[in-house]
Amino acid sequence: MVQTTITTVTPHQLVELINEGIKTQLQAFTARINSNIQTDDKPHLTKKETAQFFDVSVNCITDWSNKGILKPFKVGQRVYFSKEDCIRVMFNQSKSV
C-alpha cells in the first residue's frame, strides 16, 4: 500500500526544492558527459558520430556546419568536428550561435 503525505510548502520553498532537483540532475548529467569524454580517446567526431551525439540526422549536421553553428575541419575528404565544440553548442555556449 502506498502512503501519501501532504506537507505545506511556501512558494519560495517550492522554488528552492525545484532548483535543488534541477541542479542535482544537471550535475549528474555533466559528470556522465565528462566521464564519457575522458574514457573515449578520440577528441574528434565524424559527421555520423556528431549526428548521433546530437540525436539528429546527418543532413542537419551539414546544415549546422553551413550556418556556422558547428565548425568542421577536413582531413582529405573526411569531415570531423571537435567534441569540445559539440559540447559547447549543446549547452548553448558557442559564440557563433
FENKACOR-V308842 format. One record per backbone hydrogen bond with DSSP energy under -1.0 kcal/mol. CO is the residue of the C=O (numbers start at 1). NH is the residue of the N-H. E is the energy in kcal/mol with one decimal. If there is no record, write none. Layout:
CO|NH|E, CO|NH|E
This chain:
10|14|-2.4, 11|15|-2.2, 12|16|-2.2, 13|17|-2.5, 14|18|-2.4, 15|19|-2.6, 16|20|-2.4, 17|21|-2.1, 18|22|-2.5, 19|23|-2.6, 20|24|-2.4, 21|25|-2.1, 22|26|-2.6, 23|27|-2.3, 24|28|-2.1, 25|29|-2.4, 26|30|-2.8, 27|31|-2.4, 28|32|-2.1, 29|33|-2.4, 30|34|-2.8, 31|35|-2.3, 32|36|-1.9, 33|37|-2.2, 34|38|-2.3, 35|39|-1.9, 36|40|-1.3, 43|83|-2.4, 45|81|-2.5, 46|50|-2.5, 47|51|-2.0, 48|52|-2.1, 49|53|-2.3, 50|54|-2.0, 51|56|-2.4, 57|61|-1.5, 58|62|-2.1, 59|63|-2.3, 60|64|-2.8, 61|65|-2.3, 62|66|-2.1, 63|67|-2.0, 64|69|-2.3, 73|80|-2.7, 75|78|-1.9, 78|75|-2.1, 80|73|-2.3, 81|45|-3.1, 82|86|-2.0, 83|87|-2.4, 84|88|-2.4, 85|89|-2.5, 86|90|-2.4, 87|91|-2.1, 88|93|-3.5, 89|92|-1.6
